[in-house]
Amino acid sequence: MVRYGMVIDTTKCTGCSVCFGACKDEFVGNDYPAGSNGTGTGATYYSKAQPDAQYGYYGGAPAANGTGNGSAWVIPGQTWMKDVQVVSGTSPNLQSRFVYEPCMQCSNAPCIAAATGGAVSARPDGIVLIDPVKSVGQKNIMSACPYGRIYWNSTLNIPQKCTFCAHRIDNGQNPKCVDACPMSAITFGDLDASTSPIAAVVGQSSVLHPEYNLKTAVTYIGLITGTEEK
């Protein structure tokens, strides 16, 4: 049986954020209907559109000193592929890594346990999806994730997150971030297939925050311990 996973090599990543931009390009403003068989869970959608940040001002521009004039509004966006820079050591001997964090696609997913009415489920291939119809109003799904990888869409009143681009996978494609990465820092494939590209690198990888004990399908090469700058 197929079990999808992702290995992100932080020694290759330059922090260019192309994966972040590719995710935005794929999901901002785009709904992905699934149909009764598309996800294996009976859901009507893989995902509803990811909101992008929108900024504006009631009654004029911000003050010249950049502090704003009290009339600013913002509709917060989401970062389904979030970048975190980790810095270790002391100057001038510093070491830095960029750690990009999608949904970890946990085998022991706390979001599934927190959901009611089957609002979050794992497909047979391990991909965890939030049903945008069943999850309406369930903000506890967002707060259940210790990685902070679930966001709240206040307009639709639903939790949202990275789907591993399940709609693309079911069409024989890779997740968008994998194909977009110019450094080939993201390897994707079937964790249970010895001939899959991921099989050659997964043994060198480690889990981000193993203390959570969630058996994540996303692992990393070259993680360092240090100060996180988000």
C-alpha positions in Angstrom: 0.0 0.0 0.0 1.2 3.5 -0.8 2.3 5.7 2.1 3.4 9.1 1.0 6.1 11.1 2.7 8.4 14.1 2.2 12.0 14.6 3.1 13.3 18.2 3.2 17.1 18.7 3.0 17.9 21.8 5.0 21.6 21.6 3.8 20.4 22.3 0.2 17.7 24.9 1.0 18.8 28.5 0.4 15.6 30.1 1.9 14.5 31.4 -1.5 10.8 30.8 -0.7 10.0 29.5 -4.1 8.1 26.6 -2.4 6.1 29.1 -0.4 5.2 31.0 -3.6 4.3 27.8 -5.5 1.9 26.9 -2.7 0.3 30.3 -2.9 0.0 30.0 -6.7 -1.7 26.6 -6.4 -4.1 27.4 -3.6 -4.9 31.1 -3.2 -8.2 31.7 -4.8 -8.6 28.1 -6.0 -11.1 25.6 -4.7 -10.4 21.9 -5.4 -13.5 19.8 -5.6 -13.0 16.1 -5.1 -16.2 14.3 -5.8 -17.3 11.2 -3.9 -14.2 9.2 -4.9 -11.5 11.8 -5.1 -10.2 11.6 -1.6 -11.2 8.2 -0.5 -13.1 9.8 2.4 -16.3 10.8 0.6 -15.4 14.5 1.0 -16.7 17.0 -1.5 -13.5 19.0 -1.6 -9.8 18.4 -1.3 -9.6 22.0 0.0 -11.3 25.3 -0.3 -9.3 28.3 -1.5 -6.4 29.5 0.7 -6.9 33.2 1.6 -4.1 35.6 0.9 -3.3 38.6 3.1 -5.2 41.7 2.2 -4.3 45.2 3.6 -6.1 48.4 3.5 -6.8 51.6 5.4 -10.0 53.4 6.5 -9.4 57.1 6.1 -6.0 57.5 4.7 -2.5 56.1 4.6 -0.3 55.2 7.6 1.5 57.9 9.5 4.9 58.9 8.1 6.7 57.1 10.9 5.2 53.9 9.8 3.2 53.3 13.0 -0.2 53.6 11.3 -3.1 55.9 12.0 -5.4 53.5 13.9 -7.5 52.9 10.8 -5.7 49.9 9.3 -7.4 46.7 8.6 -5.9 43.4 7.5 -7.4 40.0 6.5 -4.6 37.6 7.5 -3.3 35.2 5.0 -2.0 31.6 5.6 1.3 30.0 5.1 0.8 26.3 4.3 4.5 26.1 3.7 6.0 28.1 6.6 9.6 29.2 6.7 11.6 29.2 9.9 15.3 30.2 10.1 17.3 28.4 12.8 20.6 30.0 13.8 23.2 28.2 16.0 26.5 29.3 17.5 27.9 32.7 18.4 29.3 35.4 16.2 31.4 35.1 14.1 31.0 31.3 14.2 27.3 31.1 13.2 25.5 28.3 11.4 22.1 28.9 9.8 19.4 26.6 8.3 16.1 27.4 6.7 13.4 24.9 7.8 10.3 24.9 5.7 7.3 23.4 7.5 4.2 22.1 5.7 1.6 20.0 7.5 3.5 17.1 9.0 0.9 14.5 7.9 1.1 12.8 11.3 0.1 9.1 11.7 -1.0 9.9 15.2 -2.7 13.2 14.1 -4.1 15.1 17.1 -6.3 17.1 14.7 -8.2 13.9 13.8 -8.7 13.2 17.5 -10.0 16.7 18.1 -12.4 16.8 15.2 -16.0 15.7 15.4 -18.3 14.3 12.7 -15.4 13.0 10.6 -14.2 16.5 9.9 -10.6 15.4 9.7 -9.5 12.0 8.3 -6.5 10.2 7.0 -6.6 8.6 3.6 -5.3 5.1 3.0 -2.1 6.7 1.7 -1.6 8.6 4.9 -2.5 12.1 3.7 -4.6 13.9 6.4 -7.3 16.1 5.0 -9.8 18.5 6.6 -13.2 18.4 5.2 -14.2 22.1 4.6 -17.9 21.2 4.9 -17.8 19.0 8.0 -15.3 21.2 9.8 -17.3 24.4 9.8 -17.0 26.1 13.3 -14.5 23.6 14.7 -11.8 25.9 15.7 -10.5 23.3 18.2 -9.1 21.5 15.2 -6.6 24.4 14.6 -5.6 24.5 18.3 -4.9 20.8 18.4 -1.8 20.9 16.2 1.4 21.3 18.3 3.3 22.4 15.1 0.9 25.3 14.5 0.3 24.2 10.9 -3.4 24.6 10.9 -5.0 28.0 10.2 -8.4 29.5 10.8 -10.3 31.0 7.8 -12.5 33.5 9.5 -14.4 34.2 6.3 -15.5 30.6 5.7 -15.4 29.7 9.4 -13.2 26.6 8.8 -9.7 25.3 9.7 -7.3 24.9 6.8 -3.8 23.4 6.1 -1.4 21.9 3.6 -3.0 18.9 1.8 0.3 17.6 0.3 -1.4 18.7 -2.9 -3.6 15.6 -2.8 -5.5 16.8 -5.9 -2.2 16.8 -7.8 -1.1 13.4 -6.4 -4.4 11.8 -7.5 -3.7 13.2 -11.0 -0.2 11.6 -11.1 1.7 14.7 -10.2 4.0 15.7 -7.3 3.1 18.4 -4.7 3.6 21.8 -6.3 6.4 22.7 -3.8 8.4 19.6 -4.8 8.4 20.5 -8.5 9.1 24.2 -7.9 12.1 23.9 -5.6 15.2 25.0 -7.7 17.6 23.3 -5.3 15.8 19.9 -5.4 15.7 20.1 -1.6 12.3 18.4 -1.3 12.0 14.7 -2.0 8.6 13.2 -2.2 7.4 9.6 -2.7 6.1 6.3 -1.3 7.8 5.6 2.0 7.0 1.9 1.6 8.5 1.5 -1.9 12.2 0.6 -2.0 12.5 2.0 -5.5 10.9 5.4 -4.6 13.3 8.4 -4.7 12.5 9.0 -1.0 13.8 5.6 0.0 17.4 6.7 -0.7 17.2 9.7 1.6 14.6 8.9 4.4 17.2 6.9 6.4 19.3 10.1 6.7 16.5 12.2 8.0 15.0 13.0 11.4 11.7 14.2 12.8 11.1 17.9 13.7 10.1 17.9 17.4 10.3 14.1 18.0 9.0 14.7 21.5 5.5 15.1 20.1 5.6 11.4 19.1 3.2 11.9 16.2 5.0 9.7 13.6 5.2 12.4 11.0 5.4 11.7 7.3 7.6 14.8 6.8 11.2 14.5 8.0 14.4 16.6 7.6 18.0 16.3 6.7 20.5 18.6 8.4 18.4 19.9 11.3 20.4 22.0 13.8 19.6 23.2 17.3 19.5 26.9 17.9 17.4 30.0 17.9 14.3 30.0 15.7 13.5 33.2 13.8 10.1 33.0 12.2 
